[in-house]
Amino acid sequence: MENIAGEVIRGGMADRARAAEGDIVGDAATWPALDSCVFAVTSRRLVVYDGVKGMKKLRGPVAEYPIEKIAGISYEKKSVYNVIRISFADGSRLAFDAGKGLRLDELVQTVERAKG
């Protein structure tokens, strides 16, 4: 029961965080609907993989964004989960929850380095 309650609480908080970002439009609307994702950052793009089966079973990417389309990326630490926010060059943005213990600071730094 603890696991189910935790998922419900986390899901509700994530829904509120997403709602605070407003309607999803533009490039943000092309973000794939995934329960879990893995990012790869190159000097030219942000690549998104479906991470539901884990790192060892990644298949081809489900989305790719040229790095110049990413205006910014940030994260906020919360008590139950963390929030990642991605802003696109067209002004659209999205937010989603991320588990604890992830190296979100490294993700942000890597994207910022790729952007130059």
C-alpha positions, 0 to 999 in steps of 0.5 A: 500500500505504501507504494501505491500511496506514494505513486498517487501523491507523487502523481498529484504533485507532478500534475500540479507542477505541469499545470503551473507551466500552462498549456503545452504548445509548440516544440514542447507539445512534441515531447513524447508521452513516457513514464520514464525517459533517458537523455543523451546530450551531444553537441548538436542535440538532446536525444530522448529514449524510453527508459521504462525497461532500464538503461541496458535495454534502450532501443532507438530514440523516441525523440530528438531536439536540435540543441539550438531549439533548447532555450534552457533546462533547469531543475528544482528539488522537492521533498517527494520528487524533483521537477525538470523544466525545459524551455524551447526557443519557440517560447514553449516549455514543459515540466515533469517529475524526476526521481530522487538521486538523479544527477540533474545538475550534470544534465543541466550543465551538459546541456548548457555546455552543448549550447555553448 
